[in-house]
Amino acid sequence: MKKISLLIIGFALACVNINCRSAHPAPQLTSADITKAVDQMTLVMVHDVTNPPLAARFFSYACISGYEVLSQHDGSLQKLSRVINQYPDIKKATVKSGYNIRLSALLAIVETAAKVQPSGALLKSFETNLIDSCLKAGFTKSQVDSSLKYAQQVSKQVLAYAKSDGYNKISNYKRYELKQTPGSWSPTPPAYMTPVEPYFATVRPFTLTSCGQFVPAPPVAFSTDKRSVFYKYMQQCHQYDADSLTAAQKTIAGFWDCNPFAVQDNGHMLIGLKKISPGAHWMGITGIACSQAGLSFEKSLVVHSVVAIGLMDSFISCWNEKYKTNRIRPETAIHQYLDPKWRSFLQTPPFPEYLSGHSVISSTAAVILTSYFGNHFSYTDNIEVAFGISPRKFSSFESAAEEAGFSRLLGGIHFEDGITNGKLQGDQVGNWVLARFGRGK
């Protein structure tokens, strides 16, 4: 009897010890970990010189993968099948237990990004380091393995959905032909690059009913008549010559440049300057806002996902208009009809002028972020410090978006109506995306 009692006591003590170990707080991933993954995606995009619309596509599918993991465990989140066009019924992973939801969501982001981005091997290296840091932080190997398996099964299904969006068909389309008519777009110096993503509007949007759901007012008609509105637009751009801008104006234009295609002519060859895309800039701002507001991992991932989806849909909407109107860039127009020696402060990106892409996507991102953080959310944007650009403070997302649009006029790469009508289209897309996620006004 005494031996039995001792065994019972020993068993009880063992149970207490097990319970104490299981009750020990598990390591917690935070919003900062999402930011690290997004930043790593951006660095790989800079390495690959990923074009702006395609960058938004990468961000979207990666974030959707993480969101899907969360939504499978949180009934309060909108099911993507009710929000996104043709979204499939993503099956839960066969992993029944042992995984960490946050880690699975984060790994799903990285797994998807590593598959869709050309230099995905660089992201697999990041994933290895992430797993090592999790093990050092206190995750068990079993937790990590189960979380990774869960992430891979979800990512595989999201990647299948991505493959059906039509982007892989673009390479089979007929080579884009320049219009060769007065007022039409043509390649610009110094690289004279071919047009970027002329068929991007054929890609399936996430929430829009079609690429042409939000059609802006038509651009001001091209004219060389000195009394015409278009001629006045040329004169307006002409005053912002690279040599006449103030230091403050140059700061604004340079801060929002975000031109992955910018090159430097050293007399022997063209050298890429390695810059982030406009969408990457706003994904970075999203991370800053989530951190400053102290959002949880879950809330932060939701905000990143909605912003990424908004960016993708706004690029589709904008690119539809760009190649439909095919309007000449200020640099070309001014050189041909006003002043052949004029120089813009920013290099002209390789696609038509109308609408201003930065104006559209910045307004979309600002509308979405304002919905989550308020009209007067002040923050410091330090996204491009690593690229030699000093931080700048903004009193709201709206003021940042407006400045981003104005920067295109200062930089000499857009006409006024391309900027103002771009902002209007961006607002419409942003509000539409929010409504689909149940955040409409």
N, C-alpha and C positions, 0 to 999 in steps of 0.2 A: 504493500500500500504506500509505503514511504517513497519507494522508487517511482511509483505511478505519479505521486504528487509532485515529485521533483521534475518528472518529464513534462507534466502539465504546466508547471511554472516556467520551465525552460522554453516550452513551445510558446507560452504567452509572451515571454520576454522577446523571443525571436520575432513574433508578430508585431510587437511594439516597435522594434528596431526597423522592420520592413516598412511599417506605416510611417515612421519618422523619415525614412529615406524617400518614400514616395511623396511625402508632404513637403519635402524640401523644394523651394521655389525653382522651377525649371528656367533655364536661360530664356530671355525674352528678346526677340528681334523687334526692331523699332522702325519708325519712318525713315530714319537715317540709312537703314540697310536697303530700302527701296531706292533711295537717292543714289547710293553707291552703284547699284545695278544699272540704273538709268544713265548715270555718268559714264559707266564703262561702255554701254551701248554707244553713247555719243562719241567716245574716243575711237571706237572701232569704225564708226561712220566717217570720222575725220580721216582716219587712215585709208578708208576705201573711197573717199571723195563721193560719198553717197548723196545723190541729188535730193532736194527738199521734199518733193512729194513722196519719194520712196522711203525717206527717213521716217515720215509720219506713218507709213504703212508698217514699218518695222516696230516702231514704238507701240502701235495699236495692238498688233497681234501678241506681242510680248506681255503687255499689261492685261489684255483680255485673258490670257492663260492664268495669270495670278488671280484675277478677279473671279474666274470660274471656280478655282479651288475654294476661295472664301465663300462664294454663293452656295456651294454644295453643303456648307455647314452653317450658314446663317440665313434663315428664312426671311429676315428683314431686308435683305438686298434684292434689288430687282433682278429677276432672271433674264439673262441675256437673250434667251429665246423670245422674250416678249418685247425686246428693245431693238435688237439687231436683225437686219435683213437676212433671211434664209439661214439663221443660226441653227445648227443641229442640236439634237438631244445629246449633250455630252455625258457619257456614262461615268459614274463614279469609279474610281480606281478599285482594283481587286484587293488592294491593301485594306484590311479591315481594322487594324489597330496598330499602335506603336509609332505612328507618324505624328509630326508636329505640324499643325495647320499652317502657321505662319511660314515655317521653313519650306513646306511643300509649295506654298504660293510663291515665295521668293525664287525657289529653284525652278518652278514652272516658267517664270519670267525669263530666267537665264537660259533654260533649255530651249525655249522657243526662239529667243534672240540668236542663240548660237546656230540654229538651223536656218533662219531666214537671212541672216547677214552674211555676205560673201566671206569675210574673214572671221567666221564663227569660231575657229580654233582658238582665237585670242580670248573669246568669252568662256570657252571650256577651261582655259587656264584660270580665269577669274573664278569659275565655279569650284575648281579644285581648292583654291585658296580660301574661298568662302566656307567650304566644308571643313577644311582644316581649322579655321578660326572657330567654327561652331563646336567642333570636338574639344578644342582647348577651353571654350567657354563653359562646357559642362554637358553638352548634348552627348548621349551615348551613341555608339556606332550603330546600334540597332535603330535608334530614332532617326539618325541621318539616312541610313539605307532605306528605311521604310518611307521617309519623307521624299527622298529622291525618286523612288519607284512610283510613288503617287504622282509626283510632278511630271515624270516622263509619260505616264499614261494619259494624263490630261493634255499635256503639250502635244502629244502625237495626234490627238483628235482635233485640237485647235489648228494645228498645221495642215491637216486635211481640209479644214474649212478655208484656211488661207489659200490653199492651192486652187480652190474653186472660184476665186474672186475675179479671174480673168486676166490677172497681170501677166501670167506666163504665156499668154497668147500674143502679147504686144510685139514680141520679137518676130512674129510671123507676118505682121502687117506690112503693107507697102511702105517703102521709104518715104518719109515726109518730103514733099516738094515745096520749095519756096514759091510764093505767089507771083513775085516779079511785077506787081502793080504798084502805082504810086501810093504811098502811105502804108505799104505792107512791111512787115518785119523782115529784117535780113541780119545775118550774123555780124557781130561787132568785134572790134579789136580789143586786146591784142591777139587773142587765140582764134577768133572767128569760128567758134564752136558751132556744131550742128545743133538744132533745137532739142531741148531736153524734154523728154516725156510728152511728145505731141499727142499720144493716145491714152494719157492717164485717165481721162474722163470716161473711158470705157470700163474701168475697173469698178467692181460692185461697191457702192457706198455702204456704210454701216447703218445709217439711220435715214438718210435722204430717200425720198421716193424715186428720185432720178438725179443724174448729174446736173440737169437744168431746172431743178425745183425752184431755185431762187435766182431769177434772171434779173440782172441789174439794168439800169437805163443804158441805152446804147452809148458808145463813146462819141465824143465830139467829132464830127466829120473832118477828115483830113482836108486841108486846104493850104495853098500857098498865097492866098489873098491876104494882104496885110491887114485887112479889116475883119478877117474871120476870127472866130474864137480859137481855133486851132493855132493860128499864127501867134495869137496873144499867149497861148500856152507855151509855145516855143520861146517867146521872148521872156516869159516868166522863168523858165528853166535856165535860159541864157544868163540871167543875172547871178545864178549860183555857180559861176565858174570856179574851178578848183582853186584858183589863185585869189579869188575875191572873198571866199568864206572867212568868217571870223573864227577865232580859236574855239569858241563855244559851239558854233555851227559844225565845225569839223569833228568835235567831240561827239555830238549827237549822231551825225551821219556815220561815223566810224563805229560807234557803239552798237548800232543796229545793222551793220553791214551784212553779217551772216551769209556770206557768199562762198559756198564750198568750191566754186569754180574760179575764184580769183587767182590770177597768175602774175608773175613778175618777169618782165623781159630784160634779161641781163646782156642782151646783144648777141648771144650765141644760142640761147635756148630759153624756153618758157619754163619757169619754176612755179609749181603750185604753192600757194601760201597757207594752205591748211586752216580752214575756218569752219566753225559749226554752222548748221543750217538754222533757219528761223524757227522751225519746230523744235529742234533741240534746245534752242534758247528758252522757249516757253516751257518745255518740260523741266528745264533747270529752275525756272522761276516757280514752277509748281512745287518742286522739292523745297525751295526756300520757304514758301508760304506754309507748307505742311509742317516743317520743322519749327518755324517761328510761332505757329499757332498751337504747337504741342499736340498735333493729331496722333491718334493711335496708329499702329501699323495698318489695321483694317481700313480705317477712314482715309488714311493717306493713299492706300492702294486704289480705293474707289475714286478719289479725286484724280489721281494720275490716269486712271483708265478712261474716265469721262473726258478729260482734257485731250488725251491721245486720240480717242475716237472723234472728238470734235475737230482736231487738226486734220485728220485724214479726210473727213467729209468736206472740210473747208478747202483743202487742196483740190479735191475732185471738182468741187463747184467752181473754184477759181480757174483751174486749168481748162475746164470746159469753155469758159468765156475767153481765155487767152487765145486759144487756137481757133475759136469761132470768129473773133474780131480781128486777130492777127495784126494788131496795130504796130506801127513803126515806133522805135525807141527814140527818146529825145536826142541821144548822141547822133544817131543817123540823120534824123530830120534837121537838126541844127547845122551839122556839117554840110548837108546838101543844099539847104535853103536859107541859111542865116550867117553862119560863121565857121569856115573850115578849120580854124585854129582853136576853136573852143574845146575845153577839156572838162569832163565831169570829175568830181572828187572821188566817186566810187566807180568801180568797173561795172559795166552793164552785164547782167546775167544773161545766159543764152536761151532766151525764150521771149515771146511777144510781150508787149507792154501792158495791155489792158486785160484784166485788172491788176493792181499791185498785189502780188501774193502776200507780202509781209503785212499789208493793211488788212487783208481778208483774214489770215490766220491769227494775227495778233488780236483782232477784235473778237474772233471766236473764242480764243483762249481767255481773254479778259472777261467776257461775258460769263463764261463758265466759272472762272475763279472768283469773280465777284459774287456769284450765287452762293458759293461756299464760305467765303471769308468776309464779305461785306463791301460796301462802297468806298470805305475810307481805310483800307488795309495798307498801311505804309510799310515799305520794306526796302532793303538794300540789295541791289542786283550785282552779285559778284561772279556771275557765271563764267565770264571770259577772262578772269584774272590770269589763268594759265596761258592765255594767248596774248598777254601783254596789254589787256584793256582794263583800265581802272574801274572800280565799283561805282555805281551811281544810285542815288536814293530816289524813290518814287512814292507819291502820296496815295496812289491807287493803281489798280491794274488798268483802269480806263485811261489814266494819264500816260501810262507806259505805252499802251496800244496806240494812242493818238500820236505820241512822239515817234513811235516806230514808223507810222505812216508818213509823218512829216519828214522823217529822215530820208525818205526816198526822193523827195523834191530837192532837199538840200544836197543830196548826193548826185543829183542830175540824172537819175535813171527812170523817173516816172513823171507823167503829166498829172496835173491837179485832179482831173476827174477820175483817173485811174485809182487815185488814193482815196478820195471821198466816197466814191461808189463802191470801192473795195471794202471800206469800213462798214458800209451799210449791208453788204452781202455777208460779211463776217458776223455782224450782229444777228442777222437772221438765222444763219447756220447755228450759232451758239445757242440761241433761244430754242431752236428746234431740237437740238440734242438734249438740252436740259428738260424739255417737255417729255421727250421719250423716256427719260430716266425719272419722270415723276416730279420734276422740279420746276415746272412751268409757272409762269406768273399768274 
